[in-house]
Amino acid sequence: MITLRQLPDFDVAIAGAGPAGAAAAAHLASTGYVVALLDQKTFPRDKVCGDFVGPAAIAELDQLGVTDRPEFWQTNEIRQAALYLDGEDLIIQDFPQVDGLPDYGRVIPRIDLDHWIVQAATGAGAEAAGGAAAFWLTPEGAMRGLVFSP
């Protein structure tokens, strides 16, 4: 086992490499922070999810460079939301046009989405490590229980 104390100093350690953690790591690393991105799982990994990525998240993925990937454009585009009851459509409506956001969402399996965002983070300079477990920081700032294996 390797403890964080045996690794280089980091400005930020992010526990959890899902979309929020990996996006935060990408933004911080791209501005010069030394970032450790840690997760219990090793990526790519799958996660149960509805897989819908809405317009605001699509805009974030664009900022991270994920939309530059050819695989991104192979995912299903969604332009309408619908509500059905007993097989009948009650409401079918296009996504609203909001300044600065696309008027569509996409269906992206989490195994791909999360992996792409982690790759954006490591591409920006974050150091990612799977098999990690974060526990706590002491009041003095010493890390306790933040352990991962190579």
PyRosetta script that sets phi, psi and omega in degrees:
from pyrosetta import init, pose_from_sequence

init()
pose = pose_from_sequence("MITLRQLPDFDVAIAGAGPAGAAAAAHLASTGYVVALLDQKTFPRDKVCGDFVGPAAIAELDQLGVTDRPEFWQTNEIRQAALYLDGEDLIIQDFPQVDGLPDYGRVIPRIDLDHWIVQAATGAGAEAAGGAAAFWLTPEGAMRGLVFSP")
pose.set_psi(1, 142.2)
pose.set_omega(1, 175.6)
pose.set_phi(2, -112.2)
pose.set_psi(2, 132.6)
pose.set_omega(2, 175.8)
pose.set_phi(3, -97.5)
pose.set_psi(3, 160.2)
pose.set_omega(3, -179.4)
pose.set_phi(4, -59.9)
pose.set_psi(4, -30.7)
pose.set_omega(4, -179.7)
pose.set_phi(5, -63.3)
pose.set_psi(5, -21.5)
pose.set_omega(5, 179.4)
pose.set_phi(6, -87.5)
pose.set_psi(6, -6.2)
pose.set_omega(6, -179.5)
pose.set_phi(7, -95.8)
pose.set_psi(7, 168.8)
pose.set_omega(7, 175.1)
pose.set_phi(8, -58.9)
pose.set_psi(8, 158.8)
pose.set_omega(8, 177.1)
pose.set_phi(9, -67.4)
pose.set_psi(9, 140.5)
pose.set_omega(9, 176.7)
pose.set_phi(10, -118.9)
pose.set_psi(10, 146.0)
pose.set_omega(10, 172.6)
pose.set_phi(11, -77.0)
pose.set_psi(11, -34.4)
pose.set_omega(11, -175.4)
pose.set_phi(12, -140.3)
pose.set_psi(12, 134.3)
pose.set_omega(12, 170.2)
pose.set_phi(13, -116.0)
pose.set_psi(13, 120.7)
pose.set_omega(13, -179.4)
pose.set_phi(14, -106.4)
pose.set_psi(14, 120.5)
pose.set_omega(14, 178.3)
pose.set_phi(15, -94.4)
pose.set_psi(15, 110.9)
pose.set_omega(15, -179.9)
pose.set_phi(16, 115.1)
pose.set_psi(16, 111.0)
pose.set_omega(16, -175.9)
pose.set_phi(17, -104.3)
pose.set_psi(17, 26.7)
pose.set_omega(17, 172.4)
pose.set_phi(18, -69.7)
pose.set_psi(18, -171.7)
pose.set_omega(18, -176.1)
pose.set_phi(19, -54.5)
pose.set_psi(19, -44.8)
pose.set_omega(19, -178.0)
pose.set_phi(20, -67.8)
pose.set_psi(20, -48.1)
pose.set_omega(20, -178.6)
pose.set_phi(21, -65.2)
pose.set_psi(21, -44.1)
pose.set_omega(21, -179.3)
pose.set_phi(22, -67.3)
pose.set_psi(22, -38.4)
pose.set_omega(22, 177.7)
pose.set_phi(23, -65.8)
pose.set_psi(23, -42.3)
pose.set_omega(23, 177.0)
pose.set_phi(24, -60.8)
pose.set_psi(24, -42.7)
pose.set_omega(24, 178.6)
pose.set_phi(25, -62.0)
pose.set_psi(25, -41.4)
pose.set_omega(25, 179.6)
pose.set_phi(26, -63.1)
pose.set_psi(26, -46.4)
pose.set_omega(26, -179.4)
pose.set_phi(27, -64.7)
pose.set_psi(27, -45.1)
pose.set_omega(27, -179.5)
pose.set_phi(28, -64.9)
pose.set_psi(28, -45.5)
pose.set_omega(28, -179.3)
pose.set_phi(29, -63.6)
pose.set_psi(29, -37.0)
pose.set_omega(29, -178.7)
pose.set_phi(30, -69.7)
pose.set_psi(30, -17.0)
pose.set_omega(30, 177.3)
pose.set_phi(31, -99.8)
pose.set_psi(31, 7.9)
pose.set_omega(31, 172.7)
pose.set_phi(32, 105.1)
pose.set_psi(32, -3.6)
pose.set_omega(32, 176.8)
pose.set_phi(33, -72.8)
pose.set_psi(33, 147.8)
pose.set_omega(33, 174.8)
pose.set_phi(34, -90.6)
pose.set_psi(34, 115.0)
pose.set_omega(34, -168.2)
pose.set_phi(35, -120.0)
pose.set_psi(35, 133.4)
pose.set_omega(35, 169.1)
pose.set_phi(36, -105.6)
pose.set_psi(36, 123.5)
pose.set_omega(36, 178.7)
pose.set_phi(37, -110.2)
pose.set_psi(37, 111.1)
pose.set_omega(37, -171.8)
pose.set_phi(38, -116.4)
pose.set_psi(38, 143.4)
pose.set_omega(38, 177.3)
pose.set_phi(39, -148.5)
pose.set_psi(39, 151.2)
pose.set_omega(39, 177.1)
pose.set_phi(40, -65.7)
pose.set_psi(40, -31.7)
pose.set_omega(40, -177.9)
pose.set_phi(41, -97.1)
pose.set_psi(41, 160.5)
pose.set_omega(41, 174.1)
pose.set_phi(42, -99.7)
pose.set_psi(42, 134.0)
pose.set_omega(42, -176.5)
pose.set_phi(43, -93.7)
pose.set_psi(43, 149.0)
pose.set_omega(43, 1.4)
pose.set_phi(44, -75.3)
pose.set_psi(44, 143.9)
pose.set_omega(44, 176.6)
pose.set_phi(45, -138.1)
pose.set_psi(45, 152.1)
pose.set_omega(45, 179.4)
pose.set_phi(46, -95.0)
pose.set_psi(46, 157.7)
pose.set_omega(46, 179.2)
pose.set_phi(47, -148.5)
pose.set_psi(47, 138.3)
pose.set_omega(47, 179.0)
pose.set_phi(48, -65.6)
pose.set_psi(48, 127.2)
pose.set_omega(48, -176.2)
pose.set_phi(49, -166.5)
pose.set_psi(49, 158.2)
pose.set_omega(49, 175.8)
pose.set_phi(50, -73.2)
pose.set_psi(50, -14.8)
pose.set_omega(50, 174.5)
pose.set_phi(51, 71.8)
pose.set_psi(51, 2.7)
pose.set_omega(51, 178.8)
pose.set_phi(52, -80.6)
pose.set_psi(52, 131.1)
pose.set_omega(52, 177.2)
pose.set_phi(53, -117.2)
pose.set_psi(53, 114.1)
pose.set_omega(53, -175.0)
pose.set_phi(54, -78.6)
pose.set_psi(54, 174.6)
pose.set_omega(54, -176.6)
pose.set_phi(55, -55.9)
pose.set_psi(55, -42.2)
pose.set_omega(55, -180.0)
pose.set_phi(56, -63.8)
pose.set_psi(56, -39.3)
pose.set_omega(56, 178.3)
pose.set_phi(57, -70.2)
pose.set_psi(57, -34.2)
pose.set_omega(57, 176.4)
pose.set_phi(58, -61.7)
pose.set_psi(58, -41.7)
pose.set_omega(58, 177.8)
pose.set_phi(59, -61.9)
pose.set_psi(59, -40.1)
pose.set_omega(59, 177.4)
pose.set_phi(60, -64.9)
pose.set_psi(60, -42.8)
pose.set_omega(60, 178.3)
pose.set_phi(61, -61.7)
pose.set_psi(61, -34.8)
pose.set_omega(61, 177.0)
pose.set_phi(62, -64.3)
pose.set_psi(62, -43.3)
pose.set_omega(62, 177.7)
pose.set_phi(63, -61.7)
pose.set_psi(63, -33.4)
pose.set_omega(63, -179.2)
pose.set_phi(64, -81.6)
pose.set_psi(64, -7.9)
pose.set_omega(64, -179.5)
pose.set_phi(65, 87.3)
pose.set_psi(65, 3.6)
pose.set_omega(65, -178.7)
pose.set_phi(66, -65.7)
pose.set_psi(66, -32.6)
pose.set_omega(66, -178.8)
pose.set_phi(67, -71.0)
pose.set_psi(67, -8.0)
pose.set_omega(67, 175.9)
pose.set_phi(68, -78.9)
pose.set_psi(68, -13.1)
pose.set_omega(68, -178.9)
pose.set_phi(69, -76.4)
pose.set_psi(69, 132.6)
pose.set_omega(69, 176.8)
pose.set_phi(70, -58.7)
pose.set_psi(70, -33.9)
pose.set_omega(70, -178.9)
pose.set_phi(71, -63.7)
pose.set_psi(71, -30.6)
pose.set_omega(71, 179.0)
pose.set_phi(72, -59.0)
pose.set_psi(72, -43.3)
pose.set_omega(72, -175.6)
pose.set_phi(73, -76.8)
pose.set_psi(73, -7.4)
pose.set_omega(73, 175.7)
pose.set_phi(74, -89.0)
pose.set_psi(74, -5.6)
pose.set_omega(74, 177.8)
pose.set_phi(75, -79.7)
pose.set_psi(75, 162.9)
pose.set_omega(75, -176.3)
pose.set_phi(76, -76.6)
pose.set_psi(76, 129.9)
pose.set_omega(76, 177.6)
pose.set_phi(77, -89.5)
pose.set_psi(77, 137.0)
pose.set_omega(77, 179.1)
pose.set_phi(78, -120.8)
pose.set_psi(78, 122.8)
pose.set_omega(78, -178.7)
pose.set_phi(79, -114.5)
pose.set_psi(79, -8.1)
pose.set_omega(79, -178.6)
pose.set_phi(80, -135.1)
pose.set_psi(80, 152.8)
pose.set_omega(80, 170.8)
pose.set_phi(81, -113.5)
pose.set_psi(81, 145.8)
pose.set_omega(81, -177.9)
pose.set_phi(82, -139.2)
pose.set_psi(82, 149.8)
pose.set_omega(82, 175.1)
pose.set_phi(83, -125.8)
pose.set_psi(83, 124.1)
pose.set_omega(83, -178.6)
pose.set_phi(84, -118.1)
pose.set_psi(84, 146.6)
pose.set_omega(84, 174.6)
pose.set_phi(85, -136.9)
pose.set_psi(85, 122.9)
pose.set_omega(85, -177.7)
pose.set_phi(86, 52.3)
pose.set_psi(86, 40.1)
pose.set_omega(86, 177.0)
pose.set_phi(87, 80.6)
pose.set_psi(87, -2.8)
pose.set_omega(87, 178.9)
pose.set_phi(88, -104.1)
pose.set_psi(88, 139.6)
pose.set_omega(88, 179.3)
pose.set_phi(89, -80.2)
pose.set_psi(89, 120.6)
pose.set_omega(89, 176.9)
pose.set_phi(90, -88.1)
pose.set_psi(90, -42.5)
pose.set_omega(90, -178.8)
pose.set_phi(91, -141.8)
pose.set_psi(91, 131.8)
pose.set_omega(91, 169.1)
pose.set_phi(92, -134.0)
pose.set_psi(92, 120.7)
pose.set_omega(92, -175.4)
pose.set_phi(93, -141.8)
pose.set_psi(93, 140.1)
pose.set_omega(93, 174.5)
pose.set_phi(94, -67.9)
pose.set_psi(94, 153.6)
pose.set_omega(94, 172.5)
pose.set_phi(95, -62.7)
pose.set_psi(95, 141.7)
pose.set_omega(95, -179.3)
pose.set_phi(96, -70.1)
pose.set_psi(96, 153.7)
pose.set_omega(96, 175.8)
pose.set_phi(97, -85.0)
pose.set_psi(97, 115.7)
pose.set_omega(97, -179.9)
pose.set_phi(98, -122.2)
pose.set_psi(98, 129.8)
pose.set_omega(98, -178.8)
pose.set_phi(99, -53.0)
pose.set_psi(99, 131.6)
pose.set_omega(99, 176.2)
pose.set_phi(100, 84.7)
pose.set_psi(100, -4.3)
pose.set_omega(100, -179.6)
pose.set_phi(101, -121.5)
pose.set_psi(101, 148.4)
pose.set_omega(101, 174.9)
pose.set_phi(102, -68.7)
pose.set_psi(102, 161.1)
pose.set_omega(102, 179.9)
pose.set_phi(103, -98.3)
pose.set_psi(103, 30.9)
pose.set_omega(103, -179.3)
pose.set_phi(104, -149.5)
pose.set_psi(104, 164.3)
pose.set_omega(104, 170.2)
pose.set_phi(105, -123.1)
pose.set_psi(105, -178.2)
pose.set_omega(105, 178.3)
pose.set_phi(106, -140.8)
pose.set_psi(106, 156.6)
pose.set_omega(106, 172.6)
pose.set_phi(107, -103.4)
pose.set_psi(107, 113.6)
pose.set_omega(107, -175.9)
pose.set_phi(108, -129.4)
pose.set_psi(108, 116.9)
pose.set_omega(108, 177.6)
pose.set_phi(109, -55.8)
pose.set_psi(109, 138.8)
pose.set_omega(109, -177.4)
pose.set_phi(110, -59.9)
pose.set_psi(110, -30.4)
pose.set_omega(110, 178.8)
pose.set_phi(111, -59.8)
pose.set_psi(111, -34.8)
pose.set_omega(111, 178.3)
pose.set_phi(112, -83.5)
pose.set_psi(112, -50.1)
pose.set_omega(112, -175.9)
pose.set_phi(113, -56.1)
pose.set_psi(113, -53.1)
pose.set_omega(113, -177.5)
pose.set_phi(114, -62.8)
pose.set_psi(114, -41.0)
pose.set_omega(114, 179.6)
pose.set_phi(115, -62.9)
pose.set_psi(115, -42.2)
pose.set_omega(115, 179.4)
pose.set_phi(116, -63.1)
pose.set_psi(116, -39.2)
pose.set_omega(116, -179.1)
pose.set_phi(117, -72.1)
pose.set_psi(117, -38.3)
pose.set_omega(117, 174.8)
pose.set_phi(118, -61.6)
pose.set_psi(118, -41.0)
pose.set_omega(118, 177.7)
pose.set_phi(119, -64.0)
pose.set_psi(119, -35.4)
pose.set_omega(119, 175.7)
pose.set_phi(120, -64.1)
pose.set_psi(120, -39.3)
pose.set_omega(120, 179.0)
pose.set_phi(121, -65.9)
pose.set_psi(121, -46.7)
pose.set_omega(121, 180.0)
pose.set_phi(122, -69.1)
pose.set_psi(122, -32.6)
pose.set_omega(122, 175.9)
pose.set_phi(123, -65.1)
pose.set_psi(123, -27.8)
pose.set_omega(123, 177.7)
pose.set_phi(124, -84.6)
pose.set_psi(124, -6.7)
pose.set_omega(124, 176.3)
pose.set_phi(125, 115.4)
pose.set_psi(125, -3.2)
pose.set_omega(125, 177.5)
pose.set_phi(126, -69.4)
pose.set_psi(126, 148.9)
pose.set_omega(126, 175.9)
pose.set_phi(127, -101.5)
pose.set_psi(127, 116.6)
pose.set_omega(127, -178.0)
pose.set_phi(128, -100.1)
pose.set_psi(128, 141.9)
pose.set_omega(128, 177.1)
pose.set_phi(129, -140.9)
pose.set_psi(129, 123.9)
pose.set_omega(129, 174.5)
pose.set_phi(130, -89.7)
pose.set_psi(130, 168.7)
pose.set_omega(130, -178.9)
pose.set_phi(131, 73.3)
pose.set_psi(131, 28.6)
pose.set_omega(131, -175.9)
pose.set_phi(132, -102.8)
pose.set_psi(132, 154.9)
pose.set_omega(132, 173.8)
pose.set_phi(133, -138.7)
pose.set_psi(133, 125.5)
pose.set_omega(133, 179.4)
pose.set_phi(134, -105.7)
pose.set_psi(134, 138.0)
pose.set_omega(134, -178.9)
pose.set_phi(135, -118.2)
pose.set_psi(135, -67.3)
pose.set_omega(135, -176.7)
pose.set_phi(136, -163.8)
pose.set_psi(136, 166.2)
pose.set_omega(136, 170.4)
pose.set_phi(137, -112.4)
pose.set_psi(137, 141.4)
pose.set_omega(137, 175.9)
pose.set_phi(138, -78.4)
pose.set_psi(138, 161.6)
pose.set_omega(138, 177.0)
pose.set_phi(139, -57.3)
pose.set_psi(139, -26.0)
pose.set_omega(139, 179.3)
pose.set_phi(140, -81.8)
pose.set_psi(140, -4.3)
pose.set_omega(140, 178.2)
pose.set_phi(141, 94.1)
pose.set_psi(141, 1.8)
pose.set_omega(141, 178.9)
pose.set_phi(142, -77.5)
pose.set_psi(142, 138.2)
pose.set_omega(142, 178.4)
pose.set_phi(143, -80.4)
pose.set_psi(143, 133.7)
pose.set_omega(143, 177.1)
pose.set_phi(144, -127.6)
pose.set_psi(144, 124.1)
pose.set_omega(144, 173.9)
pose.set_phi(145, 85.6)
pose.set_psi(145, -0.1)
pose.set_omega(145, 178.2)
pose.set_phi(146, -85.0)
pose.set_psi(146, 94.5)
pose.set_omega(146, -170.8)
pose.set_phi(147, -130.3)
pose.set_psi(147, 141.3)
pose.set_omega(147, 172.4)
pose.set_phi(148, -149.2)
pose.set_psi(148, 159.2)
pose.set_omega(148, 178.7)
pose.set_phi(149, -104.1)
pose.set_psi(149, 152.1)
pose.set_omega(149, -178.5)
pose.set_phi(150, -67.7)
pose.dump_pdb("model.pdb")
